[in-house]
Amino acid sequence: MNRTYELMFIVRPDMADEDLEKLVANLESTVTSASGTVNRIDRMGKRRLAYTVRKFRDGIYILLVIEGSGTVIHELERRLRVTEQVIKFLTVRVDLEQKRLDKIKALRDAKQKRSAQPAPAAAAPAAEVPAPGEAPAAGVPATA
């Protein structure tokens, strides 16, 4: 069963462009050889890290959107772990989140369709009468 994953990884800021392209191509070939597909590759460029990672303050961010099985992801993570230029990576399964968002949207649309229909006229509220022994509510005249 194919699932959709987002794999974000950060490489050293001093990595050469041709080395970066070689790394991305290597990861892409790993996915395709394991009967997966790479849907999108986003090169987000150099950005400041939130905190120091392996003595680096900046990093080059790459996002891969992958469709495949869990074995593909395990192999990619293993390769990223042993690649010295990669300083951080994170894999997130997004098909469950997409399914959840689709369900919420369907419920919201159904609710909007129901609220778009004209509602029956509401009856005027009856005046509240206090129970015996209770003080009358504010604005209601006391009866003796």
Salt bridges, closest charged atoms under 4 A:
ASP14 OD1 - ARG12 NE 3.19
GLU21 OE2 - ARG43 NE 3.06
ASP42 OD2 - ARG40 NE 3.04
ASP58 OD1 - ARG48 NH1 3.65
GLU75 OE2 - ARG78 NH2 2.83
GLU75 OE2 - ARG79 NE 2.85
ASP95 OD1 - ARG93 NE 2.71
GLU97 OE2 - ARG100 NH2 2.71
